[in-house]
């Protein structure tokens, strides 16, 4: 039997200025500090390409410059799942700490229970900094145990 394919990356077109100098350093610092992402240095091409390694080999965010940067509005996002509510809360707290010096460039939609079924709760928060779309951080809670729910059951 074959394995199930998994999504391994998201690619976004951004303004060239985001991928060079001070803006690139701000991007690296924020997403590294808040979410633990790291630059894949051998792929960086100043002003052209920047790639974040996410949480395991083969999982990354690919940012490339282009004449028409991606424009996303409202609920457009990509998401990551954490294994505990504590991880979700810690990421949101780190983002909020950054809000003091990043101002309006950093958007945070605070943690809430977004979906509730008889068996589970979906907790999530959204963060956007310099990128054209938001990042959703979510945690699935088993209502009976309060622990991580690893399957959705629908």
Chimera marker file (.cmm) of the C-alpha trace (Angstrom):
<marker_set name="trace">
<marker id="1" x="0.000" y="0.000" z="0.000" r="1" g="1" b="0" radius="0.5"/>
<marker id="2" x="1.288" y="3.467" z="-0.838" r="1" g="1" b="0" radius="0.5"/>
<marker id="3" x="1.788" y="6.182" z="1.745" r="1" g="1" b="0" radius="0.5"/>
<marker id="4" x="-0.481" y="9.188" z="1.812" r="1" g="1" b="0" radius="0.5"/>
<marker id="5" x="0.924" y="12.306" z="0.148" r="1" g="1" b="0" radius="0.5"/>
<marker id="6" x="1.431" y="15.307" z="2.417" r="1" g="1" b="0" radius="0.5"/>
<marker id="7" x="1.636" y="19.017" z="1.699" r="1" g="1" b="0" radius="0.5"/>
<marker id="8" x="5.298" y="19.940" z="1.954" r="1" g="1" b="0" radius="0.5"/>
<marker id="9" x="5.391" y="23.648" z="1.133" r="1" g="1" b="0" radius="0.5"/>
<marker id="10" x="3.583" y="26.888" z="0.497" r="1" g="1" b="0" radius="0.5"/>
<marker id="11" x="4.988" y="29.332" z="-2.085" r="1" g="1" b="0" radius="0.5"/>
<marker id="12" x="4.168" y="33.040" z="-2.037" r="1" g="1" b="0" radius="0.5"/>
<marker id="13" x="5.206" y="35.841" z="-4.357" r="1" g="1" b="0" radius="0.5"/>
<marker id="14" x="6.330" y="38.908" z="-2.406" r="1" g="1" b="0" radius="0.5"/>
<marker id="15" x="7.855" y="42.307" z="-3.130" r="1" g="1" b="0" radius="0.5"/>
<marker id="16" x="11.588" y="42.178" z="-3.830" r="1" g="1" b="0" radius="0.5"/>
<marker id="17" x="12.264" y="44.563" z="-0.923" r="1" g="1" b="0" radius="0.5"/>
<marker id="18" x="11.001" y="42.005" z="1.592" r="1" g="1" b="0" radius="0.5"/>
<marker id="19" x="13.729" y="39.564" z="0.574" r="1" g="1" b="0" radius="0.5"/>
<marker id="20" x="16.711" y="41.801" z="1.177" r="1" g="1" b="0" radius="0.5"/>
<marker id="21" x="18.408" y="43.826" z="3.882" r="1" g="1" b="0" radius="0.5"/>
<marker id="22" x="16.583" y="44.960" z="6.991" r="1" g="1" b="0" radius="0.5"/>
<marker id="23" x="13.145" y="43.654" z="5.932" r="1" g="1" b="0" radius="0.5"/>
<marker id="24" x="14.525" y="40.139" z="5.396" r="1" g="1" b="0" radius="0.5"/>
<marker id="25" x="16.223" y="40.281" z="8.800" r="1" g="1" b="0" radius="0.5"/>
<marker id="26" x="12.943" y="41.360" z="10.444" r="1" g="1" b="0" radius="0.5"/>
<marker id="27" x="11.137" y="38.500" z="8.729" r="1" g="1" b="0" radius="0.5"/>
<marker id="28" x="13.758" y="35.964" z="9.904" r="1" g="1" b="0" radius="0.5"/>
<marker id="29" x="13.787" y="37.315" z="13.435" r="1" g="1" b="0" radius="0.5"/>
<marker id="30" x="10.014" y="37.342" z="13.914" r="1" g="1" b="0" radius="0.5"/>
<marker id="31" x="9.178" y="33.937" z="12.432" r="1" g="1" b="0" radius="0.5"/>
<marker id="32" x="12.243" y="32.387" z="14.044" r="1" g="1" b="0" radius="0.5"/>
<marker id="33" x="11.489" y="33.790" z="17.487" r="1" g="1" b="0" radius="0.5"/>
<marker id="34" x="7.729" y="33.170" z="17.471" r="1" g="1" b="0" radius="0.5"/>
<marker id="35" x="7.399" y="29.940" z="15.457" r="1" g="1" b="0" radius="0.5"/>
<marker id="36" x="10.902" y="28.433" z="15.430" r="1" g="1" b="0" radius="0.5"/>
<marker id="37" x="11.362" y="28.657" z="11.645" r="1" g="1" b="0" radius="0.5"/>
<marker id="38" x="14.881" y="28.839" z="10.231" r="1" g="1" b="0" radius="0.5"/>
<marker id="39" x="16.380" y="30.100" z="6.995" r="1" g="1" b="0" radius="0.5"/>
<marker id="40" x="17.652" y="27.546" z="4.483" r="1" g="1" b="0" radius="0.5"/>
<marker id="41" x="20.744" y="29.666" z="3.761" r="1" g="1" b="0" radius="0.5"/>
<marker id="42" x="21.952" y="27.786" z="0.707" r="1" g="1" b="0" radius="0.5"/>
<marker id="43" x="18.692" y="28.666" z="-1.059" r="1" g="1" b="0" radius="0.5"/>
<marker id="44" x="18.696" y="32.412" z="-0.266" r="1" g="1" b="0" radius="0.5"/>
<marker id="45" x="19.195" y="34.690" z="-3.268" r="1" g="1" b="0" radius="0.5"/>
<marker id="46" x="19.221" y="38.309" z="-2.126" r="1" g="1" b="0" radius="0.5"/>
<marker id="47" x="16.066" y="40.076" z="-3.293" r="1" g="1" b="0" radius="0.5"/>
<marker id="48" x="14.903" y="37.024" z="-5.257" r="1" g="1" b="0" radius="0.5"/>
<marker id="49" x="14.342" y="33.995" z="-3.016" r="1" g="1" b="0" radius="0.5"/>
<marker id="50" x="14.074" y="33.173" z="0.669" r="1" g="1" b="0" radius="0.5"/>
<marker id="51" x="13.060" y="29.796" z="2.095" r="1" g="1" b="0" radius="0.5"/>
<marker id="52" x="12.055" y="29.020" z="5.684" r="1" g="1" b="0" radius="0.5"/>
<marker id="53" x="12.504" y="25.473" z="6.963" r="1" g="1" b="0" radius="0.5"/>
<marker id="54" x="9.491" y="24.729" z="9.110" r="1" g="1" b="0" radius="0.5"/>
<marker id="55" x="9.387" y="21.767" z="11.471" r="1" g="1" b="0" radius="0.5"/>
<marker id="56" x="10.820" y="18.811" z="9.623" r="1" g="1" b="0" radius="0.5"/>
<marker id="57" x="12.837" y="18.023" z="6.542" r="1" g="1" b="0" radius="0.5"/>
<marker id="58" x="10.898" y="18.748" z="3.380" r="1" g="1" b="0" radius="0.5"/>
<marker id="59" x="8.461" y="21.159" z="5.031" r="1" g="1" b="0" radius="0.5"/>
<marker id="60" x="9.026" y="24.777" z="4.066" r="1" g="1" b="0" radius="0.5"/>
<marker id="61" x="7.724" y="28.225" z="3.170" r="1" g="1" b="0" radius="0.5"/>
<marker id="62" x="9.049" y="29.419" z="-0.193" r="1" g="1" b="0" radius="0.5"/>
<marker id="63" x="9.082" y="33.197" z="-0.722" r="1" g="1" b="0" radius="0.5"/>
<marker id="64" x="10.040" y="34.513" z="-4.136" r="1" g="1" b="0" radius="0.5"/>
<marker id="65" x="9.992" y="38.003" z="-5.576" r="1" g="1" b="0" radius="0.5"/>
<marker id="66" x="7.934" y="38.793" z="-8.608" r="1" g="1" b="0" radius="0.5"/>
<marker id="67" x="6.397" y="41.666" z="-10.549" r="1" g="1" b="0" radius="0.5"/>
<marker id="68" x="2.974" y="41.023" z="-9.001" r="1" g="1" b="0" radius="0.5"/>
<marker id="69" x="3.238" y="40.115" z="-5.289" r="1" g="1" b="0" radius="0.5"/>
<marker id="70" x="0.471" y="37.925" z="-3.888" r="1" g="1" b="0" radius="0.5"/>
<marker id="71" x="-2.479" y="39.887" z="-2.556" r="1" g="1" b="0" radius="0.5"/>
<marker id="72" x="-4.682" y="38.032" z="-0.121" r="1" g="1" b="0" radius="0.5"/>
<marker id="73" x="-7.511" y="39.459" z="1.878" r="1" g="1" b="0" radius="0.5"/>
<marker id="74" x="-9.639" y="38.577" z="4.844" r="1" g="1" b="0" radius="0.5"/>
<marker id="75" x="-9.591" y="34.922" z="5.774" r="1" g="1" b="0" radius="0.5"/>
<marker id="76" x="-6.869" y="33.757" z="3.344" r="1" g="1" b="0" radius="0.5"/>
<marker id="77" x="-4.246" y="31.838" z="5.316" r="1" g="1" b="0" radius="0.5"/>
<marker id="78" x="-2.236" y="28.672" z="5.703" r="1" g="1" b="0" radius="0.5"/>
<marker id="79" x="-2.128" y="26.745" z="8.949" r="1" g="1" b="0" radius="0.5"/>
<marker id="80" x="0.050" y="24.802" z="11.318" r="1" g="1" b="0" radius="0.5"/>
<marker id="81" x="-1.129" y="22.394" z="13.985" r="1" g="1" b="0" radius="0.5"/>
<marker id="82" x="0.477" y="22.230" z="17.424" r="1" g="1" b="0" radius="0.5"/>
<marker id="83" x="0.246" y="19.290" z="19.795" r="1" g="1" b="0" radius="0.5"/>
<marker id="84" x="-0.740" y="21.101" z="22.993" r="1" g="1" b="0" radius="0.5"/>
<marker id="85" x="-2.773" y="24.114" z="24.004" r="1" g="1" b="0" radius="0.5"/>
<marker id="86" x="0.323" y="25.330" z="25.856" r="1" g="1" b="0" radius="0.5"/>
<marker id="87" x="2.268" y="25.486" z="22.551" r="1" g="1" b="0" radius="0.5"/>
<marker id="88" x="-0.522" y="27.531" z="20.974" r="1" g="1" b="0" radius="0.5"/>
<marker id="89" x="-0.638" y="29.903" z="23.941" r="1" g="1" b="0" radius="0.5"/>
<marker id="90" x="3.170" y="30.295" z="23.962" r="1" g="1" b="0" radius="0.5"/>
<marker id="91" x="3.301" y="31.182" z="20.256" r="1" g="1" b="0" radius="0.5"/>
<marker id="92" x="0.545" y="33.762" z="20.640" r="1" g="1" b="0" radius="0.5"/>
<marker id="93" x="2.242" y="35.220" z="23.736" r="1" g="1" b="0" radius="0.5"/>
<marker id="94" x="5.542" y="35.580" z="21.836" r="1" g="1" b="0" radius="0.5"/>
<marker id="95" x="3.749" y="37.314" z="18.958" r="1" g="1" b="0" radius="0.5"/>
<marker id="96" x="2.048" y="39.696" z="21.424" r="1" g="1" b="0" radius="0.5"/>
<marker id="97" x="5.423" y="40.539" z="22.975" r="1" g="1" b="0" radius="0.5"/>
<marker id="98" x="6.634" y="41.574" z="19.494" r="1" g="1" b="0" radius="0.5"/>
<marker id="99" x="3.544" y="43.743" z="18.943" r="1" g="1" b="0" radius="0.5"/>
<marker id="100" x="4.975" y="46.472" z="21.171" r="1" g="1" b="0" radius="0.5"/>
<marker id="101" x="7.826" y="47.264" z="18.762" r="1" g="1" b="0" radius="0.5"/>
<marker id="102" x="6.329" y="46.073" z="15.446" r="1" g="1" b="0" radius="0.5"/>
<marker id="103" x="3.083" y="48.027" z="15.660" r="1" g="1" b="0" radius="0.5"/>
<marker id="104" x="0.513" y="47.859" z="12.863" r="1" g="1" b="0" radius="0.5"/>
<marker id="105" x="2.655" y="45.629" z="10.640" r="1" g="1" b="0" radius="0.5"/>
<marker id="106" x="1.855" y="42.768" z="13.023" r="1" g="1" b="0" radius="0.5"/>
<marker id="107" x="-1.749" y="41.548" z="13.099" r="1" g="1" b="0" radius="0.5"/>
<marker id="108" x="-2.971" y="39.065" z="15.700" r="1" g="1" b="0" radius="0.5"/>
<marker id="109" x="-6.408" y="37.488" z="15.995" r="1" g="1" b="0" radius="0.5"/>
<marker id="110" x="-6.365" y="36.100" z="19.522" r="1" g="1" b="0" radius="0.5"/>
<marker id="111" x="-6.973" y="32.506" z="20.550" r="1" g="1" b="0" radius="0.5"/>
<marker id="112" x="-10.555" y="31.311" z="20.519" r="1" g="1" b="0" radius="0.5"/>
<marker id="113" x="-12.553" y="28.116" z="20.205" r="1" g="1" b="0" radius="0.5"/>
<marker id="114" x="-13.416" y="28.206" z="16.511" r="1" g="1" b="0" radius="0.5"/>
<marker id="115" x="-15.254" y="24.910" z="16.094" r="1" g="1" b="0" radius="0.5"/>
<marker id="116" x="-16.948" y="22.632" z="18.576" r="1" g="1" b="0" radius="0.5"/>
<marker id="117" x="-18.443" y="19.211" z="17.929" r="1" g="1" b="0" radius="0.5"/>
<marker id="118" x="-19.745" y="16.690" z="20.448" r="1" g="1" b="0" radius="0.5"/>
<marker id="119" x="-16.227" y="15.201" z="20.674" r="1" g="1" b="0" radius="0.5"/>
<marker id="120" x="-13.728" y="17.998" z="20.085" r="1" g="1" b="0" radius="0.5"/>
<marker id="121" x="-12.832" y="21.661" z="20.236" r="1" g="1" b="0" radius="0.5"/>
<marker id="122" x="-10.680" y="23.443" z="17.687" r="1" g="1" b="0" radius="0.5"/>
<marker id="123" x="-8.673" y="26.261" z="19.291" r="1" g="1" b="0" radius="0.5"/>
<marker id="124" x="-6.909" y="28.684" z="16.983" r="1" g="1" b="0" radius="0.5"/>
<marker id="125" x="-5.249" y="32.052" z="16.561" r="1" g="1" b="0" radius="0.5"/>
<marker id="126" x="-4.049" y="33.959" z="13.496" r="1" g="1" b="0" radius="0.5"/>
<marker id="127" x="-0.867" y="35.965" z="12.980" r="1" g="1" b="0" radius="0.5"/>
<marker id="128" x="0.345" y="38.053" z="10.035" r="1" g="1" b="0" radius="0.5"/>
<marker id="129" x="3.652" y="39.899" z="9.812" r="1" g="1" b="0" radius="0.5"/>
<marker id="130" x="5.032" y="41.183" z="6.493" r="1" g="1" b="0" radius="0.5"/>
<marker id="131" x="3.603" y="38.240" z="4.514" r="1" g="1" b="0" radius="0.5"/>
<marker id="132" x="0.587" y="38.488" z="2.173" r="1" g="1" b="0" radius="0.5"/>
<marker id="133" x="-1.469" y="35.990" z="4.157" r="1" g="1" b="0" radius="0.5"/>
<marker id="134" x="-2.134" y="35.048" z="7.740" r="1" g="1" b="0" radius="0.5"/>
<marker id="135" x="-0.762" y="32.024" z="9.547" r="1" g="1" b="0" radius="0.5"/>
<marker id="136" x="-3.278" y="30.029" z="11.562" r="1" g="1" b="0" radius="0.5"/>
<marker id="137" x="-2.029" y="28.113" z="14.585" r="1" g="1" b="0" radius="0.5"/>
<marker id="138" x="-4.466" y="25.451" z="15.729" r="1" g="1" b="0" radius="0.5"/>
<marker id="139" x="-4.866" y="22.821" z="18.414" r="1" g="1" b="0" radius="0.5"/>
<marker id="140" x="-7.493" y="20.066" z="18.449" r="1" g="1" b="0" radius="0.5"/>
<marker id="141" x="-8.713" y="19.210" z="21.943" r="1" g="1" b="0" radius="0.5"/>
<marker id="142" x="-10.552" y="16.005" z="22.834" r="1" g="1" b="0" radius="0.5"/>
<marker id="143" x="-13.502" y="17.206" z="24.952" r="1" g="1" b="0" radius="0.5"/>
<marker id="144" x="-13.572" y="14.088" z="27.116" r="1" g="1" b="0" radius="0.5"/>
<marker id="145" x="-9.887" y="14.084" z="28.066" r="1" g="1" b="0" radius="0.5"/>
<marker id="146" x="-8.707" y="17.630" z="27.390" r="1" g="1" b="0" radius="0.5"/>
<marker id="147" x="-5.771" y="16.114" z="25.519" r="1" g="1" b="0" radius="0.5"/>
<marker id="148" x="-4.648" y="16.445" z="21.914" r="1" g="1" b="0" radius="0.5"/>
<marker id="149" x="-7.036" y="15.004" z="19.382" r="1" g="1" b="0" radius="0.5"/>
<marker id="150" x="-5.022" y="13.397" z="16.591" r="1" g="1" b="0" radius="0.5"/>
<marker id="151" x="-7.907" y="12.503" z="14.279" r="1" g="1" b="0" radius="0.5"/>
<marker id="152" x="-10.861" y="14.641" z="13.373" r="1" g="1" b="0" radius="0.5"/>
<marker id="153" x="-13.442" y="11.873" z="13.237" r="1" g="1" b="0" radius="0.5"/>
<marker id="154" x="-15.409" y="13.283" z="10.334" r="1" g="1" b="0" radius="0.5"/>
<link id1="1" id2="2" r="1" g="1" b="0" radius="0.2"/>
<link id1="2" id2="3" r="1" g="1" b="0" radius="0.2"/>
<link id1="3" id2="4" r="1" g="1" b="0" radius="0.2"/>
<link id1="4" id2="5" r="1" g="1" b="0" radius="0.2"/>
<link id1="5" id2="6" r="1" g="1" b="0" radius="0.2"/>
<link id1="6" id2="7" r="1" g="1" b="0" radius="0.2"/>
<link id1="7" id2="8" r="1" g="1" b="0" radius="0.2"/>
<link id1="8" id2="9" r="1" g="1" b="0" radius="0.2"/>
<link id1="9" id2="10" r="1" g="1" b="0" radius="0.2"/>
<link id1="10" id2="11" r="1" g="1" b="0" radius="0.2"/>
<link id1="11" id2="12" r="1" g="1" b="0" radius="0.2"/>
<link id1="12" id2="13" r="1" g="1" b="0" radius="0.2"/>
<link id1="13" id2="14" r="1" g="1" b="0" radius="0.2"/>
<link id1="14" id2="15" r="1" g="1" b="0" radius="0.2"/>
<link id1="15" id2="16" r="1" g="1" b="0" radius="0.2"/>
<link id1="16" id2="17" r="1" g="1" b="0" radius="0.2"/>
<link id1="17" id2="18" r="1" g="1" b="0" radius="0.2"/>
<link id1="18" id2="19" r="1" g="1" b="0" radius="0.2"/>
<link id1="19" id2="20" r="1" g="1" b="0" radius="0.2"/>
<link id1="20" id2="21" r="1" g="1" b="0" radius="0.2"/>
<link id1="21" id2="22" r="1" g="1" b="0" radius="0.2"/>
<link id1="22" id2="23" r="1" g="1" b="0" radius="0.2"/>
<link id1="23" id2="24" r="1" g="1" b="0" radius="0.2"/>
<link id1="24" id2="25" r="1" g="1" b="0" radius="0.2"/>
<link id1="25" id2="26" r="1" g="1" b="0" radius="0.2"/>
<link id1="26" id2="27" r="1" g="1" b="0" radius="0.2"/>
<link id1="27" id2="28" r="1" g="1" b="0" radius="0.2"/>
<link id1="28" id2="29" r="1" g="1" b="0" radius="0.2"/>
<link id1="29" id2="30" r="1" g="1" b="0" radius="0.2"/>
<link id1="30" id2="31" r="1" g="1" b="0" radius="0.2"/>
<link id1="31" id2="32" r="1" g="1" b="0" radius="0.2"/>
<link id1="32" id2="33" r="1" g="1" b="0" radius="0.2"/>
<link id1="33" id2="34" r="1" g="1" b="0" radius="0.2"/>
<link id1="34" id2="35" r="1" g="1" b="0" radius="0.2"/>
<link id1="35" id2="36" r="1" g="1" b="0" radius="0.2"/>
<link id1="36" id2="37" r="1" g="1" b="0" radius="0.2"/>
<link id1="37" id2="38" r="1" g="1" b="0" radius="0.2"/>
<link id1="38" id2="39" r="1" g="1" b="0" radius="0.2"/>
<link id1="39" id2="40" r="1" g="1" b="0" radius="0.2"/>
<link id1="40" id2="41" r="1" g="1" b="0" radius="0.2"/>
<link id1="41" id2="42" r="1" g="1" b="0" radius="0.2"/>
<link id1="42" id2="43" r="1" g="1" b="0" radius="0.2"/>
<link id1="43" id2="44" r="1" g="1" b="0" radius="0.2"/>
<link id1="44" id2="45" r="1" g="1" b="0" radius="0.2"/>
<link id1="45" id2="46" r="1" g="1" b="0" radius="0.2"/>
<link id1="46" id2="47" r="1" g="1" b="0" radius="0.2"/>
<link id1="47" id2="48" r="1" g="1" b="0" radius="0.2"/>
<link id1="48" id2="49" r="1" g="1" b="0" radius="0.2"/>
<link id1="49" id2="50" r="1" g="1" b="0" radius="0.2"/>
<link id1="50" id2="51" r="1" g="1" b="0" radius="0.2"/>
<link id1="51" id2="52" r="1" g="1" b="0" radius="0.2"/>
<link id1="52" id2="53" r="1" g="1" b="0" radius="0.2"/>
<link id1="53" id2="54" r="1" g="1" b="0" radius="0.2"/>
<link id1="54" id2="55" r="1" g="1" b="0" radius="0.2"/>
<link id1="55" id2="56" r="1" g="1" b="0" radius="0.2"/>
<link id1="56" id2="57" r="1" g="1" b="0" radius="0.2"/>
<link id1="57" id2="58" r="1" g="1" b="0" radius="0.2"/>
<link id1="58" id2="59" r="1" g="1" b="0" radius="0.2"/>
<link id1="59" id2="60" r="1" g="1" b="0" radius="0.2"/>
<link id1="60" id2="61" r="1" g="1" b="0" radius="0.2"/>
<link id1="61" id2="62" r="1" g="1" b="0" radius="0.2"/>
<link id1="62" id2="63" r="1" g="1" b="0" radius="0.2"/>
<link id1="63" id2="64" r="1" g="1" b="0" radius="0.2"/>
<link id1="64" id2="65" r="1" g="1" b="0" radius="0.2"/>
<link id1="65" id2="66" r="1" g="1" b="0" radius="0.2"/>
<link id1="66" id2="67" r="1" g="1" b="0" radius="0.2"/>
<link id1="67" id2="68" r="1" g="1" b="0" radius="0.2"/>
<link id1="68" id2="69" r="1" g="1" b="0" radius="0.2"/>
<link id1="69" id2="70" r="1" g="1" b="0" radius="0.2"/>
<link id1="70" id2="71" r="1" g="1" b="0" radius="0.2"/>
<link id1="71" id2="72" r="1" g="1" b="0" radius="0.2"/>
<link id1="72" id2="73" r="1" g="1" b="0" radius="0.2"/>
<link id1="73" id2="74" r="1" g="1" b="0" radius="0.2"/>
<link id1="74" id2="75" r="1" g="1" b="0" radius="0.2"/>
<link id1="75" id2="76" r="1" g="1" b="0" radius="0.2"/>
<link id1="76" id2="77" r="1" g="1" b="0" radius="0.2"/>
<link id1="77" id2="78" r="1" g="1" b="0" radius="0.2"/>
<link id1="78" id2="79" r="1" g="1" b="0" radius="0.2"/>
<link id1="79" id2="80" r="1" g="1" b="0" radius="0.2"/>
<link id1="80" id2="81" r="1" g="1" b="0" radius="0.2"/>
<link id1="81" id2="82" r="1" g="1" b="0" radius="0.2"/>
<link id1="82" id2="83" r="1" g="1" b="0" radius="0.2"/>
<link id1="83" id2="84" r="1" g="1" b="0" radius="0.2"/>
<link id1="84" id2="85" r="1" g="1" b="0" radius="0.2"/>
<link id1="85" id2="86" r="1" g="1" b="0" radius="0.2"/>
<link id1="86" id2="87" r="1" g="1" b="0" radius="0.2"/>
<link id1="87" id2="88" r="1" g="1" b="0" radius="0.2"/>
<link id1="88" id2="89" r="1" g="1" b="0" radius="0.2"/>
<link id1="89" id2="90" r="1" g="1" b="0" radius="0.2"/>
<link id1="90" id2="91" r="1" g="1" b="0" radius="0.2"/>
<link id1="91" id2="92" r="1" g="1" b="0" radius="0.2"/>
<link id1="92" id2="93" r="1" g="1" b="0" radius="0.2"/>
<link id1="93" id2="94" r="1" g="1" b="0" radius="0.2"/>
<link id1="94" id2="95" r="1" g="1" b="0" radius="0.2"/>
<link id1="95" id2="96" r="1" g="1" b="0" radius="0.2"/>
<link id1="96" id2="97" r="1" g="1" b="0" radius="0.2"/>
<link id1="97" id2="98" r="1" g="1" b="0" radius="0.2"/>
<link id1="98" id2="99" r="1" g="1" b="0" radius="0.2"/>
<link id1="99" id2="100" r="1" g="1" b="0" radius="0.2"/>
<link id1="100" id2="101" r="1" g="1" b="0" radius="0.2"/>
<link id1="101" id2="102" r="1" g="1" b="0" radius="0.2"/>
<link id1="102" id2="103" r="1" g="1" b="0" radius="0.2"/>
<link id1="103" id2="104" r="1" g="1" b="0" radius="0.2"/>
<link id1="104" id2="105" r="1" g="1" b="0" radius="0.2"/>
<link id1="105" id2="106" r="1" g="1" b="0" radius="0.2"/>
<link id1="106" id2="107" r="1" g="1" b="0" radius="0.2"/>
<link id1="107" id2="108" r="1" g="1" b="0" radius="0.2"/>
<link id1="108" id2="109" r="1" g="1" b="0" radius="0.2"/>
<link id1="109" id2="110" r="1" g="1" b="0" radius="0.2"/>
<link id1="110" id2="111" r="1" g="1" b="0" radius="0.2"/>
<link id1="111" id2="112" r="1" g="1" b="0" radius="0.2"/>
<link id1="112" id2="113" r="1" g="1" b="0" radius="0.2"/>
<link id1="113" id2="114" r="1" g="1" b="0" radius="0.2"/>
<link id1="114" id2="115" r="1" g="1" b="0" radius="0.2"/>
<link id1="115" id2="116" r="1" g="1" b="0" radius="0.2"/>
<link id1="116" id2="117" r="1" g="1" b="0" radius="0.2"/>
<link id1="117" id2="118" r="1" g="1" b="0" radius="0.2"/>
<link id1="118" id2="119" r="1" g="1" b="0" radius="0.2"/>
<link id1="119" id2="120" r="1" g="1" b="0" radius="0.2"/>
<link id1="120" id2="121" r="1" g="1" b="0" radius="0.2"/>
<link id1="121" id2="122" r="1" g="1" b="0" radius="0.2"/>
<link id1="122" id2="123" r="1" g="1" b="0" radius="0.2"/>
<link id1="123" id2="124" r="1" g="1" b="0" radius="0.2"/>
<link id1="124" id2="125" r="1" g="1" b="0" radius="0.2"/>
<link id1="125" id2="126" r="1" g="1" b="0" radius="0.2"/>
<link id1="126" id2="127" r="1" g="1" b="0" radius="0.2"/>
<link id1="127" id2="128" r="1" g="1" b="0" radius="0.2"/>
<link id1="128" id2="129" r="1" g="1" b="0" radius="0.2"/>
<link id1="129" id2="130" r="1" g="1" b="0" radius="0.2"/>
<link id1="130" id2="131" r="1" g="1" b="0" radius="0.2"/>
<link id1="131" id2="132" r="1" g="1" b="0" radius="0.2"/>
<link id1="132" id2="133" r="1" g="1" b="0" radius="0.2"/>
<link id1="133" id2="134" r="1" g="1" b="0" radius="0.2"/>
<link id1="134" id2="135" r="1" g="1" b="0" radius="0.2"/>
<link id1="135" id2="136" r="1" g="1" b="0" radius="0.2"/>
<link id1="136" id2="137" r="1" g="1" b="0" radius="0.2"/>
<link id1="137" id2="138" r="1" g="1" b="0" radius="0.2"/>
<link id1="138" id2="139" r="1" g="1" b="0" radius="0.2"/>
<link id1="139" id2="140" r="1" g="1" b="0" radius="0.2"/>
<link id1="140" id2="141" r="1" g="1" b="0" radius="0.2"/>
<link id1="141" id2="142" r="1" g="1" b="0" radius="0.2"/>
<link id1="142" id2="143" r="1" g="1" b="0" radius="0.2"/>
<link id1="143" id2="144" r="1" g="1" b="0" radius="0.2"/>
<link id1="144" id2="145" r="1" g="1" b="0" radius="0.2"/>
<link id1="145" id2="146" r="1" g="1" b="0" radius="0.2"/>
<link id1="146" id2="147" r="1" g="1" b="0" radius="0.2"/>
<link id1="147" id2="148" r="1" g="1" b="0" radius="0.2"/>
<link id1="148" id2="149" r="1" g="1" b="0" radius="0.2"/>
<link id1="149" id2="150" r="1" g="1" b="0" radius="0.2"/>
<link id1="150" id2="151" r="1" g="1" b="0" radius="0.2"/>
<link id1="151" id2="152" r="1" g="1" b="0" radius="0.2"/>
<link id1="152" id2="153" r="1" g="1" b="0" radius="0.2"/>
<link id1="153" id2="154" r="1" g="1" b="0" radius="0.2"/>
</marker_set>
